[in-house]
Amino acid sequence: MKRYLNYSLIAVAILSVWGCKEEFLELSDPNAVAANNYFKSESDVDVAVNGIYLAIRSGNALGEGATLYTDERSDDMGRNDNQSNAGEPFQFNDFSLLPGNTYLKRHWQALYTIIDRANFVINNIDKVQYKDEARKQTSLAEARYLRALAYFHLVRKWGDVPVVTEPIDRLTDLKARTYREKQAIVYALILEDLKAAAGSSLPDHQPASQKGRVSKVAANALLGEVYLTMGTNKAGTLAPAECFQQARNHLMAAYNARKFGRLNEIAYADVFDVNKKATNPEIIFQIVYKQGDPDLSSAVARNNQAKGETINSRFPSSGAGTRVNVDLVKEYETSDLRKDLSVKFANNAQVQDWFITKYRDASDAAGTSGYGGNDVIISRYADVLLMLAEANLHLNDQAAAIGFLDQVRERAGLPGYDASLNNAAYASAFPTLEMAILHERRVELAFEQKRWYDLIRFFDADELVAYFKTKKQGDYGVAKLANIGTKDRYYPIPFDEYKLDPEKMYQNPGY
């Protein structure tokens, strides 16, 4: 919470106007202009909104590298090295996470930085006289969506968290806000922000020149996910049935605004093609990286590539890359077209393990330095389809659920759900439609920062532990499956935050 002491001086870490596609300006001095005097023109608001986008781009927040806080927490991937950086990254997958973990603290702070910057826009935009009211409302909608996105990540990882909606620039104000709000309060704010964005003047889809900006479809898709989470986790004040109905309504609003017919019109590989990322109609919202730029490029292709391999990048890897758990590799069905794009076994004697190949950029522009152009996809239509399957299942419309599920399987070159049940191995592994949907989400959305959130949506704390206990240690990696307990449903409150007020910033159970 100490971050709020300097809130009024955050003004903005500046990202250039996105109408110039992926071109960025250098960061400005955040202390150069006092917050109260900052907003004088529409362009000042544009710069401030771009500062929020810059904040989500951080690897400590939601950008590449944030898989540590999601996918490496799950059963999909991890790391063999339990010594680097004092072993702190290893704690996430090992279920040995400590409140003093500095990576945990950085993630908490990075998410609240997004909120800080969004609050700055939301609370000061009325100071500017707009010639075009729609432009003002669009900027406000972007800020509210991004604030909701940050709070959604916070509430799912930590449960009760502080809710801050206004700038805090005095110590007395800071102390007054240093307490955890119940999840229902957090979700109420998230819904309020996203409904405002969904009902705003935002376009349904952003044009290629504005990729990386929020759209109305993105707001509806996120609303659908929020309602699904509230319904399955029994969070908020609405009955689960009402949550699932609202989820279906908003997801259908997103689905009906698509610019294609069936999902199989878009090749799976095209979704991750750096040359098609600005025009691919499946991508709803993405964090943009600039190919070839030493500072603004993506490193995901080179960082995931194992020694002796060249499939991802021209960068000559000297290490093992990020480990893919065999547990995930075994879950791909034999004829699943997604497997060969997503993972590969590295035969190098130093490696002898599976690594991620879903993100590739071996272009001339990326070069031997591996300055790639891969984006972080926050939302895409396959995700929407599978959430629609989930929502319809909860609403007892199994036929509709199967129809949406089958669209995803069709593109992957797999038989539909009913036909697949004739396969003894499939029927045994996924004995219910619910487990079939969870399976499909795993292999379709692997390494897209979805898996951990899916697990804690489909299972309560006890079920989550039981699910992990069914896995084989040899398929999971070096991290110890035996460590998992019900406390691991939530992260610990970072120690520096807890010690500010141990009563009001109470620690999560088990830590």
N, C-alpha and C positions, 0 to 999 in steps of 0.2 A: 504493500500500500504506500510505501514511501514515494513511489513514482508520482503520486498526485501533487506533491509539494511543488513540483516544477511544471504542473500542467499548463498554467497560463502562459508559460514561455515556450511550450511545445510548438505553438503557432503552426508549423507544418514542416515535415521533411518533404522537400518538394520533388514532385515528379512532373515532367512536362505535360502539356495538354496532349491527350491521347488521340486527337484528330490527326496528329502526325504519326499515326500508326505506332511503331514501337520505339520511337526516339525519346530519349530521356534527357533531362537537364541534370546538372550536378546538384547535390543537396545544398540548401542555403543554411545560413547560421540561424538556428531556431531562437536565439536570443536577440536577433537583430531588431525585431518589432514586437512590442508588447501585444498580447492577445487582444486586449480590450480595444486597441486601436488598429487592429490588423485589417478588418473587413471594410473596405472603402468602395470596391467595385465588383462587378460580376466576375472579372478575371481573378480577383483575389479568392473568391469562392471556388472557382475552378481549380486553382492551385491547391487550396486546402483539401478539396475532395480527392485530388490526385495523391495527396499525402496519405490519405487513408488506404488507397490502393497500394501505395508503396509499403505500408505497414503490413498488409496481408502477405506481401511477397517475401518477407523474411522467412528463412528456414526455421527460425525459432517460433514463428507463428504458423502460417498455413502453406508456405512455399515449399520448394523441394528441400528435402532434409527433414521436414516435419513428419515424415513417415516414422521417425523414431518414436513419436508420441501416439501413433495409431497402429500402423502395420507391424512394427517391431514389438508392440505390446500384444499382438495377436499370435495366432498359430501359423501365420504365413511366412514370416521371415525373421531374421535376427542377425547375430554376429558371433563368430567363433572366438574373437578376441575379448577376453574378460579383464584385460589389464589396461588398455589404452584409456587415457583421460580419467585415471584413477578408478576405472571400471564403472563409471557412472552410467554411460549409455547402456551397458550390459544389464543394468538393474531392471530396465523396463521389460525385457523379454524374460528375464530370470525370476520375475515376481519377487524381487528383493529390494524394491524401490524404497528409498529413505526420504524423510521430509527435508533433509539437508541437501538433496541432490541438486546440483547447480543447473543442470539441464532442465529439470522440472521448474525451477524458479524462473529461468529464462522464458520458458513457454508461457507461464502464468503472466509474466510481465509483458511479453510480446502481444498476447491477446488483449490485455488491458491497454496497451498502446493503441491498438485499433480502436478500442472504445473511446479512449481519450480524444483521439483525432476526430472520430465521428461526433462526439459530444460538442467539440469545438465548432463544427459546422452547424449542427442542429440548433445550438443555442445562440449563434451569432448571425445566421443567414438573414434574419429580418432586419439587420442593420443596413443592408444593401437595397437600394431602390432598383428594381428590375424593370427593364422595358418589356420583357417577355416573361409573363408569369409562369408559363410552361417550363421555361429554362430553370427557373428557381425551384419549381416542384420536382424537376428531374434530379437536380443536385441534392435536394433534401431526401428524395427516395433512395438515391445511391448511398448516402450516409446512413440512413436507417437500416437498409439491407445489410450493410457491412457491420454495423453495430450488432444487429441480430445474429449474424453469422458468428461473430466472436463470442457472444453470450451463449450461443448454442453449443459451441465447443467447450466452453467453461462448465456449463451446467451438466453436460454428459460426463465429463471427466472428474469433476469435483463435487457435484451435487449442489448443496447450498453454497452460494458465492455472494460477495458484495455486489450490490447493484448501484452503479453510479451513472446518473443521467445528466449531470451538470458539472461544469468546471469546478475544481477545488483548488484554491490558491492560498488558503490560510490553514495553519496548523489546527485551529479549532474545528474547521470544516472537515479536515482530514480525520480527526479523531471521531467526529460525529458520524462519519460514514464507514468507519472501520468495524464492520460486523457483517456476518453472513446472513443473507436473506434465504428464506425457504424456497425450494425449487418452484413452487407454484407462482411466486412473485416473479422469478426470473423468466419463466415461460410466458407469463402474461405480457411482459415487456417485449419478448421476442415476437409473440403473435401480433402485438400492436404495431411494431415496426414493420413486420413483413406484410401485414394487411395494407398498411399505408403504401408500401412500395408496389404491391400488386395492383392497387387501385389508382396508381399515379399516372403521370404522362410519359413514363418510360415506354420505349418501343417494345413490342413482343420479342424481337430479336435485334441485336446490334449488327450494323453492317460490318463488312470486313475491316474497314478503316477504324472501327471502334471496338474491335474484339478485345476482351479484357475488361469491359465495362458491364455493369449489371443491366439486366433486362427484366421485363415483366414476367417472362417465362421462368427466369431464374428465381424470382420471388415466389411464384406459385409452386415450383418444384421444391424449394426449401420449406415452404409452408406444409407441403405434403409430408415431407420427412419429419418435420417437427411434430405434426399431429400424430403420425405413426408412432413416434417415440413416446409421446405423452400417453397414447392409448395402451401400448404394450407395457410401459413402465409405471402406469397408473400415476403419472405426474400431472400436476395442474389441478383444476377444479372440474373439468368436464368428465362425464362418464366415458369409459373406453369406447362404447358404440358410437357416441357422438364424435369422438376424436377420429375414428376410422372413417366415418362418413365425410367429415371435413377433409381428411387426407385424400380420399378418393375425389372429392370435388375439385380440390386444387391441383391434384396431379392430372386429372382429366383436362383441366383448363390449360395446363402446360402441354399435355399430349396433343390436344386438338389444335394447338397453334404451331405444330411442327410443319416443316417445309418439305416433307417427303411422305411416301406412303407407308410401306412396311419397312421394318428395320433392315431387312436383307438387301435393300437397295444401296446400302452404305457398307462397303467392305470394312471388316473389323480392323485390318491393318491401316486403312485410311484415317481412322480416328487418331492414330498416333504418328501419322506422317507429318514431319515438320514442314513439308511443302504445301500441305493442305489444311493446316490448323486454323487458318483465318476464314476458310470458306466451307469447312465441313459442317453440314446441317445437323449432325448429331450432337455437336458440342454446344452446350448451353451457356456455360460460364467457365472461364479459364484464367489463370494467372500467366501473363505473357512474359516470355524471356526473349532476348534479342540475340539472334545467331551471329557469331563472329565477334561479338563485343567482349573484351576481357573482363569487364565488370558486370555486365548485364546479361550475359549468356547463361545457358543452363549447363550444369555439370553432371546431370543425372545419368547421361549415357556413359560417360567415361568413368564415373564413380562406381557404377554397377558392373563394369566390365572386368572379367577375371583375367589373370595373367595368361598370355598365350592366345587370347581371343581378339578378333577384329570385327566382330559382328555389330557392336554398338558404336564404336568410335575409332578414329585413327590414332587416338591417344594411346601410347604403349603402356598398358597397365603393368604394374609390378606387384600387384597384390591379388587377393582372392575376390575382391568385390563384395557386395552385400550377399549374405547367404540366403538362399531360398530353402525353406524347410521341405524335406521330402514328404511330409504330411500333406502339403499342398500339391506337390507334383503328382502324388498318387491319386489325388481327387479328380484330375482331368480324365475324362472318358477317352477311350482309345481313339476315336475318330474326331475328337474335338479340335477344330482348326485353330483355336486360340492358343493352344499349348506351345506350338513351335514359334509363335510370335513372342510369347510371354517369357519363356524360360529356356535355358540350355545347360547341358552338363559340360563343365570345363574339365578336360582330361589332363591338364598340366599337373605334373607330380606334386607341385606345391599347393594345388587347389583341390582337385578331385571332389568337386561339389557343384551344386546347381546355382546359377546366378540369373539375375533379371535381364531380359533382352527386349522388354516391351518398349523401352525408350531408346531410340537409335538416332544418331546423326553422324554419319561418316562422310559428310559432304565436304567439298572444297572449302566452303565458308567456315565450317567448324574447324577444319584442319587438324594437324597433329597435336594441337593444344587442347582439342576437345571442347571448343567454345560453341556448344550446341544451341539449337533453337527450340528444344522441347518445352512445351508448356505444362503447367500443373492443371489438370482438369478438375474443376470443382464439381461440375454437374454436367451430365450428358443424358441422352434419351434412353439408352439401355437401362440406366439407373432408374429413370422414371417408370419404364415398363415393369421392371421387377418390383418397384414399390407399389405399383398399381396391382400387381399380382398379390402382393402381401395384403394390401388394404381390402381387396375383394375377398380374399380368403377369410379375413377377420369378419367380414360382413356376410359370410356364408354364401357367397356367389362363387362356387368352385369353378363353374364353367368359364366365367370371365377371368378368374385368376389363371386358369390353365391357358387361356387364349393369349394373355400377355406374356406369360412364361414361355410359351411356344415360339413367340416371335424372336426371342433372344436365342433360343435353342436352334431355331431354323437357320439363323445367320451363321451359327457356329458349325453347321453341317451335321447336326444331331437330330434324331427322331423326336417327335413331340412327347409330352409327358406320358400320355396314356400308352403309347407304343413302347416307351422306355420301361414301363412297369413290367413288360414281358421279359425284360432282361433281368435275370435273377440277381446279378451283381448290383445293378442300379436299384432294384426294389429293396434289396437288403441294406444297402448303404443309406438310402433315403426313403424310409418306409412311410413317410407322410408327405403331403404336399408342402407343408411348412418347411420340412427339412430339404425338400427338393428346391424350394425357392432360395433358402439359405445357401445351398450348394451352388446354385446358378449365380448368385451374387458373388460368391467367392471366386469362381473361375473367370467370370466376366469382368469383374472390377478389381482384380488382383493388383496390389501395389498402388492403388488410387486413394489411399487413406480412408477406406470404407470398412475394412474387415472388423476392427475392434468395435466400432459403433454398431455394426450388424450383430455381433455377438452379444453385446450388452442390451440390445433391443429384443433379440429373440429369447434370451435367457435371463432369469433373475440370478441373484448372486449364488445361490446354492446350485442351480442348474448349470451355471457357468463353470463352477468347480468340477461338477460331475462330468461335464462335456470334455474338459481338458484331461480329466483322469482316464478317459477312454483311449487316449492317444498313446502311442508308443514313444518312449524316450528317444530311441534311436532315430525316429522320424522327425523329432522336434529340434535336435541340435544339442549344443553344449549347455544351454540354459536348462535349469532343472524344473521339470513339470511338477515335481513333488512340492515345490514351494508355493504353489497357488493356493489361496484360501479365499473365503468370502470377503475379506477386507479389500481384495484386489479389484473388486467391482469399481471402486473409486480410487483416485490418486490421493496421496496425503496432501494436506495443505502445506505449501512451502514453509519451512521453519521460520524464516524471517518474517513472514506474514502472520503466522500463528503467534509468535512471541510479542507482537504489537499489542495484542489483547487476547490472552489465552481463553478467556471466557466467551467473548463475542466472536472470536475467530477460532472457535473450537475445532479440534483436530478430528478427522474422520476416524471411525472405530478401527482398532487394530494397529494403529500407527503410534 
